[in-house]
Amino acid sequence: MPYGHNEGRIGGVSRAQVERLAYIDFWLYFIGELSRADITTRFGIAPAGATRDIATYKGIAPSNINFHSSGKFYRPSATFQPVFEHSPERVLSALAKGFGEGVALSQKSLVRCEFPAALGLPRVEVLAPLTRAIHRQLPVKINYCSISNGFTERTVVPSALVDSGLRWHVRAFDRQSLSFRDFVLTRISNIEVLEDEQVGLSELAEQDTQWSRIIELDLVPHPSYGRPEVVQMDYGMKDGVLRVRATGATVGYLLRRWNVDCTVDHRLVGPEYALWLRDPLSLYGAETALLAPGYAVPQSGLQYTSLPRA
């Protein structure tokens, strides 16, 4: 189901109909105009079925929907209140790429929308065996091209996909280095799922201490930023602070993606640095901390020595 629903207001309907009711709610709320043809085209049902879905929706939220006989379409009322919970992230994805679940025919913007081109996307023939292995907890044999070693053959136990904001990684236990590492998906080739091989206890995701470590971050408007109130609005801060959580394995990606100044004296200056990490010591020991802008390893007396950037 694409969106969570309010159990108190919806009951006694099939899962398939809940999907269609969520679609009606979404279409009214964000598109502002709905016809029976919108439902029949999206779900491949008969017009009579679409009529029943609209009637069911009206029964749940009678004050949400108005019928316009001139055009035979429905519009949201002035007092419309969504029945379903629509997360901003999923709404924006649906508006940009369609309401479908990944079917090629549904990949069409619902409103005029522009977003940055995604560079370096993984190939599906690499992605599919990886996700199967993650789900079934199986090792995979891969050819991997790294900056330090070039092409090598490795056996890894994948546990999670990671979006760094710039490229996709797979988190996996590497049997060569006997450690958990991130592998860039576009550098993987000749992948084979090892169906008959066992995974050891030390290779399971539960043993990945960096992934299990949760770091609390307090992000504040950068002291050199001219309009802190704008930053507070941009990031939905409460009392001037944005509190986020990240794992030790991913925190550096997050801070780099958002251009968070992680120097102890907020010395990075520029329009891209709208945020400052109030306590850089919170990153100590995090595997990806060296990726955070300006971060340095704390030494005695809170002196900082810069780490090389990855």
VMD Tcl script that draws the C-alpha trace (Angstrom):
set ca {
  {0.00 0.00 0.00}
  {1.54 3.32 -1.02}
  {0.38 5.33 1.98}
  {-0.54 4.51 5.56}
  {-4.20 4.90 6.38}
  {-6.29 5.84 9.38}
  {-7.56 2.54 10.75}
  {-10.26 4.33 12.70}
  {-11.93 5.65 9.56}
  {-11.38 2.77 7.14}
  {-12.47 -0.77 7.86}
  {-14.10 -3.75 6.22}
  {-12.58 -3.18 2.78}
  {-10.04 -5.26 0.88}
  {-6.38 -4.30 0.62}
  {-6.83 -3.71 -3.11}
  {-9.65 -1.27 -2.46}
  {-7.62 0.50 0.23}
  {-4.99 1.11 -2.48}
  {-7.62 2.66 -4.71}
  {-9.07 4.77 -1.87}
  {-5.57 6.06 -1.10}
  {-5.22 6.95 -4.76}
  {-8.53 8.88 -4.71}
  {-7.43 10.73 -1.57}
  {-4.03 11.53 -3.12}
  {-5.50 12.66 -6.44}
  {-8.04 14.99 -4.81}
  {-5.52 16.43 -2.39}
  {-2.59 17.04 -4.73}
  {-4.05 17.11 -8.25}
  {-7.41 18.66 -7.35}
  {-9.55 16.91 -9.94}
  {-10.60 13.27 -10.26}
  {-12.66 11.33 -12.81}
  {-13.71 7.70 -13.01}
  {-11.31 7.32 -15.95}
  {-8.37 8.23 -13.69}
  {-9.17 5.22 -11.51}
  {-9.99 2.78 -14.31}
  {-6.80 3.68 -16.20}
  {-4.55 3.42 -13.15}
  {-5.95 0.14 -11.76}
  {-7.43 -1.55 -14.84}
  {-10.90 -1.94 -13.36}
  {-14.34 -1.47 -14.91}
  {-16.13 1.91 -14.65}
  {-18.67 0.36 -12.27}
  {-15.85 -0.57 -9.92}
  {-14.52 2.99 -9.98}
  {-17.99 4.27 -9.17}
  {-18.17 1.97 -6.15}
  {-14.74 3.13 -4.96}
  {-15.79 6.77 -5.14}
  {-19.00 5.95 -3.27}
  {-16.99 4.16 -0.59}
  {-14.67 7.13 -0.26}
  {-17.66 9.47 0.05}
  {-19.04 7.23 2.78}
  {-15.80 7.55 4.73}
  {-15.34 11.30 4.18}
  {-18.61 12.79 2.86}
  {-17.47 16.39 3.23}
  {-14.24 15.88 1.28}
  {-15.52 15.58 -2.28}
  {-17.76 17.59 -4.62}
  {-19.17 16.34 -7.94}
  {-19.18 18.68 -10.94}
  {-21.83 17.42 -13.33}
  {-20.74 19.69 -16.19}
  {-17.44 17.92 -16.59}
  {-18.29 14.68 -14.79}
  {-15.41 14.98 -12.41}
  {-14.85 15.40 -8.69}
  {-12.96 18.11 -6.84}
  {-11.93 18.48 -3.20}
  {-14.21 20.57 -1.02}
  {-13.07 23.71 0.75}
  {-13.05 21.72 4.01}
  {-11.09 18.77 2.61}
  {-9.13 16.78 5.19}
  {-7.01 13.87 3.92}
  {-8.09 10.44 5.09}
  {-4.65 8.91 4.48}
  {-1.23 9.96 5.71}
  {0.86 11.25 2.81}
  {4.55 11.63 3.62}
  {6.17 14.56 1.78}
  {8.95 12.33 0.43}
  {6.55 9.86 -1.17}
  {4.26 12.60 -2.44}
  {7.13 14.36 -4.21}
  {8.32 11.05 -5.65}
  {4.81 10.29 -6.94}
  {4.38 13.76 -8.44}
  {7.75 13.53 -10.17}
  {7.67 9.91 -11.32}
  {4.06 8.73 -11.15}
  {1.91 6.99 -8.57}
  {2.86 3.47 -9.69}
  {5.07 0.94 -7.97}
  {7.94 0.95 -10.45}
  {6.12 -0.25 -13.57}
  {7.67 1.44 -16.60}
  {4.32 2.57 -17.99}
  {3.60 4.57 -14.83}
  {6.84 6.58 -14.80}
  {5.35 9.90 -15.82}
  {5.22 13.18 -13.88}
  {1.78 14.04 -12.56}
  {2.49 17.78 -12.58}
  {5.21 19.75 -14.32}
  {8.26 18.88 -12.31}
  {12.01 19.14 -12.70}
  {14.63 17.38 -10.59}
  {18.38 16.83 -10.93}
  {19.44 14.01 -13.21}
  {20.65 11.00 -11.29}
  {24.18 10.21 -12.40}
  {25.78 6.83 -11.90}
  {22.69 4.74 -11.21}
  {23.35 1.03 -10.65}
  {22.44 -1.49 -13.32}
  {19.37 -3.59 -12.48}
  {21.23 -6.81 -13.32}
  {23.55 -5.95 -10.40}
  {20.84 -4.57 -8.13}
  {18.44 -7.52 -8.42}
  {20.80 -10.28 -7.20}
  {22.02 -8.00 -4.41}
  {18.52 -7.35 -3.08}
  {17.71 -11.06 -3.30}
  {20.84 -11.85 -1.30}
  {20.00 -9.20 1.30}
  {16.50 -10.59 1.73}
  {17.65 -14.22 1.99}
  {20.90 -13.54 3.90}
  {23.13 -15.13 1.27}
  {26.71 -14.32 0.22}
  {27.53 -13.12 -3.29}
  {30.66 -13.37 -5.41}
  {31.49 -10.14 -7.23}
  {34.14 -8.48 -9.32}
  {34.84 -5.13 -7.74}
  {36.91 -2.21 -9.01}
  {38.37 -0.08 -6.22}
  {40.58 2.98 -6.43}
  {43.33 1.33 -4.38}
  {43.35 -2.21 -5.85}
  {41.66 -2.05 -9.25}
  {39.68 -5.18 -10.20}
  {39.51 -7.94 -7.59}
  {37.21 -10.88 -7.02}
  {35.53 -10.82 -3.64}
  {32.92 -12.71 -1.69}
  {30.73 -10.45 0.43}
  {27.59 -10.82 2.53}
  {25.33 -7.85 1.70}
  {23.09 -6.49 4.44}
  {21.69 -3.12 3.29}
  {21.54 -0.58 0.48}
  {22.78 2.94 1.23}
  {22.03 6.12 -0.70}
  {24.79 8.63 0.02}
  {22.98 11.33 -1.94}
  {25.54 11.10 -4.75}
  {25.65 7.37 -5.40}
  {24.34 4.05 -4.14}
  {26.37 1.66 -1.98}
  {25.77 -1.78 -0.57}
  {26.76 -2.40 3.04}
  {28.34 -5.84 3.26}
  {30.71 -8.05 5.22}
  {33.85 -8.50 3.14}
  {35.43 -11.93 3.55}
  {38.74 -10.62 2.22}
  {39.27 -7.92 4.86}
  {37.04 -9.62 7.47}
  {35.17 -6.37 8.06}
  {31.95 -4.57 7.15}
  {32.42 -2.13 4.29}
  {30.55 -0.04 1.75}
  {30.81 -1.05 -1.91}
  {29.76 1.34 -4.69}
  {27.14 -0.41 -6.81}
  {28.37 0.95 -10.13}
  {31.79 -0.65 -9.50}
  {30.34 -4.16 -9.14}
  {30.22 -6.60 -12.06}
  {29.84 -10.34 -12.66}
  {27.73 -10.90 -9.59}
  {26.69 -14.39 -8.50}
  {24.45 -15.32 -5.57}
  {25.99 -18.28 -3.72}
  {22.81 -20.25 -3.08}
  {24.43 -23.17 -1.28}
  {26.89 -21.30 0.94}
  {26.34 -20.65 4.63}
  {26.67 -17.27 6.29}
  {28.58 -17.14 9.56}
  {27.29 -15.40 12.66}
  {30.08 -12.80 12.46}
  {28.92 -11.88 8.94}
  {25.34 -11.00 9.86}
  {24.09 -7.42 9.96}
  {23.57 -7.65 13.72}
  {27.36 -7.82 14.15}
  {27.94 -4.55 12.26}
  {28.75 -2.26 15.19}
  {29.01 0.87 13.05}
  {25.57 0.23 11.58}
  {24.12 -0.42 15.04}
  {25.67 2.69 16.59}
  {23.17 5.57 16.62}
  {24.57 9.10 16.74}
  {22.47 12.06 17.87}
  {23.24 15.27 15.97}
  {22.28 18.82 16.90}
  {22.37 20.98 13.77}
  {21.99 24.75 14.11}
  {22.12 27.72 11.73}
  {25.72 28.46 10.80}
  {26.94 31.46 12.85}
  {28.17 33.19 9.68}
  {24.88 32.75 7.82}
  {23.15 36.09 7.38}
  {19.56 34.97 7.97}
  {19.33 32.24 10.62}
  {15.53 32.47 10.55}
  {15.58 31.34 6.91}
  {17.66 28.29 7.86}
  {15.23 27.49 10.65}
  {12.34 27.59 8.19}
  {14.20 25.59 5.53}
  {14.88 22.72 7.93}
  {11.82 22.92 10.17}
  {13.87 23.64 13.28}
  {12.37 23.81 16.74}
  {13.92 26.34 19.09}
  {16.68 26.90 16.55}
  {17.88 23.28 16.52}
  {17.38 20.40 14.09}
  {17.90 17.09 15.90}
  {18.59 14.12 13.64}
  {19.87 10.60 14.16}
  {22.22 8.62 11.94}
  {24.32 5.49 12.16}
  {28.08 5.50 12.44}
  {28.18 3.88 9.01}
  {26.16 6.64 7.30}
  {26.54 9.84 9.33}
  {29.36 11.17 7.15}
  {27.27 10.79 4.00}
  {24.43 12.77 5.59}
  {26.65 15.62 6.78}
  {28.44 15.89 3.44}
  {25.18 15.82 1.51}
  {23.81 18.71 3.57}
  {27.13 20.62 3.63}
  {27.18 20.76 7.42}
  {30.22 22.57 8.83}
  {31.73 20.09 11.31}
  {34.67 22.21 12.47}
  {34.84 22.94 16.16}
  {35.09 26.71 15.51}
  {32.63 26.88 12.54}
  {35.35 28.20 10.26}
  {33.98 26.96 6.94}
  {32.43 29.95 5.21}
  {30.29 30.09 2.09}
  {26.64 30.13 0.99}
  {26.62 26.33 0.90}
  {27.28 26.14 4.65}
  {23.90 26.95 6.16}
  {24.26 24.42 8.99}
  {26.79 23.84 11.74}
  {27.20 20.71 13.86}
  {27.09 22.10 17.39}
  {29.11 19.24 18.92}
  {31.68 17.73 16.53}
  {32.77 15.37 19.33}
  {29.54 13.42 18.72}
  {31.20 12.02 15.58}
  {34.17 10.54 17.40}
  {34.70 6.92 16.39}
  {32.16 6.98 13.56}
  {33.48 5.12 10.52}
  {32.33 7.76 8.01}
  {33.18 10.85 10.11}
  {36.11 11.71 7.83}
  {33.59 12.46 5.07}
  {31.94 15.23 7.10}
  {33.02 18.72 5.94}
  {35.87 20.00 8.10}
  {35.78 17.16 10.61}
  {39.04 16.42 12.42}
  {39.98 13.72 14.92}
  {39.96 15.16 18.46}
  {43.31 15.08 20.20}
  {44.30 15.94 23.76}
  {43.07 19.32 24.92}
  {40.36 19.24 22.23}
  {42.90 20.00 19.53}
  {41.86 18.75 16.11}
  {44.01 17.14 13.43}
  {42.43 16.94 9.99}
  {41.75 13.54 8.48}
  {42.29 12.90 4.77}
  {39.09 13.10 2.74}
  {37.86 9.87 1.14}
}
mol new
graphics top color blue
foreach p $ca { graphics top sphere $p radius 0.5 }
foreach p [lrange $ca 0 end-1] q [lrange $ca 1 end] { graphics top cylinder $p $q radius 0.2 }
display resetview
